[in-house]
Amino acid sequence: MKFSLDDIQAPIAAEMQEFEQKFRQSMQTRVLLLDKIMGYIIKRKGKQLRPMFVFLTAHTAAPDPGAQLSEATFRGAALIELLHTATLVHDDVVDESNYRRGFFSINALWKNKIAVLVGDYLLSRGMALALENDDFDLLKIVNNAVRELSEGELLQIEKARRLDITEDVYFDIIRQKTASLIASCTAVGAASAGADKATVERARLFGEKVGMAFQIKDDLFDFGTDEIGKPVGIDIKEKKMTLPLIHALSKASWLTKRRIIYNVKNNDGRSDRVQAVIEFVKQSGGLDYAIQRMKQYRDEALEILHTFPASPARTSLQQLIDYTIEREK
């Protein structure tokens, strides 16, 4: 049975509404231009999966699962949203991207200089929110995720130049680039709810496994037949080596490998070369292998999740895992 985000959110619906109001307040500023840009950012918010992971994990990992969430949990969710939004604003500048989730990016509307400064402002707001309330443990968790995210991006750029990514390196990259952020959500949820260190680490590892499955699912979209969530073949055009391609190449002959790598390296946006790579991956079992690894991470996440006591929040987390790997965008 498929669940909608509204179904999954049911145990925390009131808290998500409260969070939205508090997050809006945390974004307010007296600088007119900045306030206008903050309003634009809030308006184009996505599915809000990150706050959902924070709140559901807080309820699941709390010593008293039925207790009301503390202000620290709301601040932790806001901290993650602020720092993550900052990295997205900076990413759009680096990637020279004019769109984000179907909307114009900040740099497209207000140019690069303002976008970089807006990203810096969001980082400082997040740090200030934590420091003003002595949330040092939460800041440490989120700061570590931002560091990992930056390292993962740089590792991917370094490897993209030579197209020599092995499966192990790929998993290192996605653990840092994607899984570290979801892991920070689940760790912040547990820590802000008063869980002990061992429980916080268990929650963090749960989030990491979900994040790994999430990113593999994202990589699979690149080989789809429809434009779902992102244009098909965009990773190949950007010379990104993802799991389906890496696995297919590992099974190919030297001559085939050379031909496919040439097409990736010299595609120049040509649809025939991109399509040739997609067909090669499909025929070589790359997609089936990636799906199998994605399900493996999902199962590992579920195994960790079931070490926590049963509760409506834990049930929603399980549904959220299914949602992340069955989503169509």
C-alpha positions as CSV (number, residue, x, y, z in Angstrom):
1,M,0.0,0.0,0.0
2,K,1.3,3.4,-1.0
3,F,1.2,6.2,1.6
4,S,0.9,9.9,0.8
5,L,3.1,12.4,2.7
6,D,-0.1,13.6,4.5
7,D,-0.6,10.1,5.8
8,I,3.0,9.8,6.9
9,Q,2.9,13.2,8.6
10,A,-0.3,12.4,10.6
11,P,1.4,11.8,14.0
12,I,3.3,15.1,13.7
13,A,0.9,17.2,11.7
14,A,0.4,19.9,14.4
15,E,4.2,20.0,15.0
16,M,4.9,20.5,11.3
17,Q,2.5,23.4,11.2
18,E,4.1,24.9,14.3
19,F,7.5,24.4,12.8
20,E,6.5,26.3,9.6
21,Q,5.5,29.4,11.7
22,K,8.7,29.2,13.8
23,F,10.9,28.7,10.7
24,R,9.3,31.8,9.0
25,Q,10.1,33.8,12.1
26,S,13.7,32.6,12.1
27,M,14.1,33.9,8.5
28,Q,12.8,37.4,9.2
29,T,15.2,40.3,8.8
30,R,15.1,44.1,8.8
31,V,17.0,44.4,5.5
32,L,14.2,44.8,2.8
33,L,16.0,43.0,0.0
34,L,17.0,40.1,2.2
35,D,13.5,39.8,3.6
36,K,12.1,39.7,0.1
37,I,14.5,36.9,-0.8
38,M,13.8,35.0,2.4
39,G,10.1,35.1,1.6
40,Y,10.8,33.7,-1.9
41,I,12.8,30.8,-0.4
42,I,10.0,29.9,2.1
43,K,7.4,30.0,-0.7
44,R,9.2,27.4,-2.8
45,K,9.9,24.9,0.0
46,G,9.8,21.3,-1.1
47,K,8.3,18.2,0.5
48,Q,9.9,19.1,3.9
49,L,11.3,15.6,4.4
50,R,14.1,16.8,6.6
51,P,11.9,18.3,9.4
52,M,9.7,15.2,9.1
53,F,12.7,13.0,9.8
54,V,13.7,15.2,12.8
55,F,10.3,15.2,14.4
56,L,9.5,11.5,13.8
57,T,12.9,10.4,15.0
58,A,12.5,12.6,18.1
59,H,9.3,10.8,19.0
60,T,10.7,7.4,18.2
61,A,14.0,7.7,20.1
62,A,12.8,9.8,23.1
63,P,13.0,8.2,26.5
64,D,9.3,9.0,26.7
65,P,7.9,8.6,23.2
66,G,4.6,10.1,24.2
67,A,6.1,13.3,25.5
68,Q,5.7,16.7,23.8
69,L,8.6,17.8,21.6
70,S,10.9,20.3,23.2
71,E,11.9,23.7,21.7
72,A,15.3,22.2,21.1
73,T,13.8,19.8,18.5
74,F,12.1,22.7,16.7
75,R,15.4,24.6,16.7
76,G,17.3,21.6,15.5
77,A,14.9,21.2,12.5
78,A,15.3,24.9,11.7
79,L,19.1,24.7,12.0
80,I,19.2,21.9,9.5
81,E,16.8,23.7,7.1
82,L,18.8,26.9,7.3
83,L,22.2,25.3,6.7
84,H,20.9,23.0,4.0
85,T,19.2,25.9,2.2
86,A,22.5,27.8,2.3
87,T,24.3,24.9,0.7
88,L,21.6,24.7,-2.1
89,V,21.9,28.5,-2.8
90,H,25.7,28.2,-3.0
91,D,25.4,25.0,-5.2
92,D,23.2,26.8,-7.7
93,V,25.9,29.5,-8.1
94,V,28.7,26.9,-8.5
95,D,26.6,24.9,-11.0
96,E,25.4,28.0,-12.8
97,S,21.9,26.6,-12.4
98,N,18.9,28.9,-13.2
99,Y,16.3,26.6,-11.7
100,R,15.6,24.8,-8.4
101,R,12.5,22.6,-8.0
102,G,10.9,24.2,-11.1
103,F,11.4,27.8,-9.7
104,F,14.0,30.3,-10.7
105,S,17.1,30.0,-8.5
106,I,18.3,32.9,-6.3
107,N,21.3,33.6,-8.6
108,A,19.0,33.6,-11.7
109,L,16.8,36.3,-10.1
110,W,19.3,38.3,-8.1
111,K,22.7,37.4,-9.6
112,N,25.6,35.5,-8.1
113,K,27.0,38.1,-5.7
114,I,23.7,38.4,-3.9
115,A,23.1,34.6,-3.9
116,V,26.5,34.0,-2.3
117,L,25.8,36.6,0.4
118,V,22.3,35.1,1.0
119,G,23.9,31.7,1.5
120,D,26.3,33.2,3.9
121,Y,23.5,34.9,5.8
122,L,21.6,31.6,6.1
123,L,24.7,29.9,7.5
124,S,25.1,32.6,10.1
125,R,21.4,32.5,11.0
126,G,21.7,28.8,11.6
127,M,24.8,29.1,13.8
128,A,23.3,32.0,15.7
129,L,20.1,30.1,16.4
130,A,22.1,27.2,17.9
131,L,24.6,29.4,19.8
132,E,22.0,31.7,21.3
133,N,20.4,28.7,22.9
134,D,23.5,26.7,23.8
135,D,22.6,23.9,21.4
136,F,26.2,22.9,21.0
137,D,25.5,19.2,20.5
138,L,23.0,19.9,17.7
139,L,25.4,22.4,16.0
140,K,28.1,19.8,16.2
141,I,26.0,17.2,14.4
142,V,24.8,19.6,11.7
143,N,28.3,21.2,11.2
144,N,29.7,17.7,10.7
145,A,27.1,17.0,8.0
146,V,27.9,20.3,6.1
147,R,31.6,19.4,6.2
148,E,30.9,15.9,4.9
149,L,28.7,17.3,2.2
150,S,31.4,19.7,1.0
151,E,34.1,17.0,1.0
152,G,31.8,14.6,-0.9
153,E,31.2,17.3,-3.6
154,L,34.9,17.9,-4.0
155,L,35.7,14.2,-4.1
156,Q,33.1,13.8,-6.9
157,I,34.6,16.7,-8.9
158,E,38.1,15.2,-8.5
159,K,37.0,11.8,-9.7
160,A,34.8,13.1,-12.5
161,R,37.9,14.5,-14.2
162,R,39.3,11.0,-14.6
163,L,36.1,9.0,-14.7
164,D,37.8,6.3,-12.5
165,I,35.2,6.0,-9.7
166,T,35.0,2.5,-8.2
167,E,32.0,1.3,-6.4
168,D,33.6,1.9,-3.0
169,V,34.4,5.5,-3.9
170,Y,30.9,6.0,-5.2
171,F,29.5,4.8,-1.8
172,D,31.9,7.2,0.0
173,I,30.7,10.1,-2.2
174,I,26.9,9.5,-1.6
175,R,27.4,8.8,2.1
176,Q,29.0,12.2,2.4
177,K,26.9,14.1,-0.2
178,T,23.4,12.9,0.6
179,A,23.3,10.4,3.5
180,S,25.1,12.6,5.9
181,L,22.3,15.2,5.8
182,I,19.5,12.7,6.5
183,A,21.7,11.1,9.2
184,S,22.0,14.6,10.8
185,C,18.2,14.9,10.8
186,T,17.7,11.6,12.6
187,A,20.7,12.3,15.0
188,V,19.4,15.8,15.8
189,G,15.9,14.4,16.4
190,A,17.2,11.8,18.9
191,A,19.7,14.2,20.6
192,S,17.1,17.0,21.0
193,A,14.6,14.6,22.6
194,G,17.1,13.7,25.3
195,A,18.3,10.3,24.0
196,D,21.6,8.9,25.3
197,K,24.7,8.9,23.1
198,A,24.3,5.2,22.0
199,T,20.7,5.9,20.9
200,V,21.7,9.1,19.0
201,E,24.3,7.0,17.1
202,R,21.8,4.3,16.3
203,A,19.4,7.0,15.0
204,R,22.2,8.6,13.0
205,L,23.1,5.2,11.4
206,F,19.5,4.6,10.6
207,G,19.3,8.0,8.8
208,E,22.6,7.2,6.9
209,K,21.1,4.0,5.6
210,V,18.0,5.7,4.4
211,G,20.1,8.4,2.8
212,M,22.1,5.9,0.8
213,A,18.9,4.3,-0.5
214,F,17.5,7.7,-1.3
215,Q,20.5,8.7,-3.4
216,I,20.6,5.4,-5.4
217,K,16.9,6.0,-6.2
218,D,17.8,9.5,-7.4
219,D,20.6,8.0,-9.6
220,L,18.1,5.5,-11.1
221,F,15.9,8.4,-12.4
222,D,18.8,9.3,-14.8
223,F,18.1,6.1,-16.8
224,G,14.2,6.4,-16.9
225,T,12.0,6.9,-20.0
226,D,10.3,10.0,-18.7
227,E,11.5,13.2,-17.3
228,I,10.8,12.5,-13.7
229,G,12.1,15.0,-11.1
230,K,15.1,15.8,-13.3
231,P,15.9,15.5,-17.0
232,V,16.9,11.9,-18.1
233,G,20.6,11.6,-18.8
234,I,21.6,14.7,-16.9
235,D,24.2,12.9,-14.7
236,I,25.8,11.4,-17.9
237,K,25.8,14.9,-19.5
238,E,27.5,16.2,-16.4
239,K,30.0,13.3,-16.5
240,K,28.8,12.0,-13.1
241,M,29.6,8.3,-12.5
242,T,26.6,6.7,-10.7
243,L,26.1,3.1,-9.4
244,P,24.2,1.7,-12.5
245,L,27.0,2.9,-14.8
246,I,29.9,1.9,-12.5
247,H,28.5,-1.6,-12.2
248,A,27.9,-2.0,-15.9
249,L,31.4,-0.9,-16.7
250,S,32.9,-3.3,-14.2
251,K,31.4,-6.2,-16.2
252,A,32.3,-4.9,-19.7
253,S,35.2,-5.8,-22.0
254,W,38.1,-3.5,-22.3
255,L,37.0,-2.3,-25.7
256,T,33.3,-1.7,-24.6
257,K,34.5,0.1,-21.5
258,R,36.7,2.4,-23.6
259,R,33.9,3.2,-26.0
260,I,31.4,4.0,-23.2
261,I,33.8,6.1,-21.2
262,Y,34.6,8.0,-24.5
263,N,30.9,8.7,-24.9
264,V,30.6,10.0,-21.3
265,K,33.7,12.1,-21.5
266,N,32.9,13.6,-24.9
267,N,29.1,13.6,-25.0
268,D,28.9,17.5,-25.3
269,G,25.2,17.2,-24.6
270,R,24.7,15.0,-27.7
271,S,21.5,12.9,-27.1
272,D,22.8,10.0,-29.3
273,R,25.9,9.5,-27.1
274,V,23.9,9.9,-23.9
275,Q,21.3,7.4,-25.1
276,A,24.0,4.9,-26.1
277,V,25.3,5.0,-22.5
278,I,21.8,4.6,-21.1
279,E,21.1,1.6,-23.4
280,F,24.5,0.0,-22.4
281,V,23.7,0.3,-18.7
282,K,20.2,-1.2,-19.1
283,Q,21.4,-4.1,-21.2
284,S,24.4,-4.8,-18.8
285,G,22.2,-5.2,-15.7
286,G,23.3,-2.0,-14.1
287,L,19.8,-0.9,-13.2
288,D,18.9,-4.3,-11.6
289,Y,22.1,-4.2,-9.6
290,A,21.5,-0.7,-8.3
291,I,17.9,-1.5,-7.4
292,Q,19.2,-4.6,-5.4
293,R,21.7,-2.4,-3.5
294,M,19.0,0.3,-2.8
295,K,16.8,-2.4,-1.3
296,Q,19.7,-3.7,0.8
297,Y,20.2,-0.3,2.4
298,R,16.4,0.0,2.9
299,D,16.4,-3.4,4.7
300,E,19.4,-2.4,6.9
301,A,17.6,0.9,7.8
302,L,14.4,-1.1,8.7
303,E,16.5,-3.5,10.9
304,I,17.8,-0.5,12.9
305,L,14.4,1.1,13.1
306,H,12.8,-2.0,14.6
307,T,15.3,-1.8,17.5
308,F,13.2,1.2,18.7
309,P,9.9,0.7,20.6
310,A,6.8,0.4,18.4
311,S,4.9,3.7,18.1
312,P,2.9,5.7,15.6
313,A,6.0,7.8,14.8
314,R,8.1,4.6,14.2
315,T,5.3,3.4,11.8
316,S,5.5,6.7,10.0
317,L,9.3,6.5,9.7
318,Q,8.9,3.0,8.1
319,Q,6.3,4.5,5.6
320,L,8.7,7.4,4.9
321,I,11.5,4.9,4.0
322,D,9.1,3.2,1.6
323,Y,8.1,6.6,0.2
324,T,11.7,7.6,-0.5
325,I,12.5,4.5,-2.6
326,E,9.1,4.3,-4.3
327,R,8.8,8.0,-5.2
328,E,8.5,9.0,-8.8
329,K,10.3,12.3,-8.5
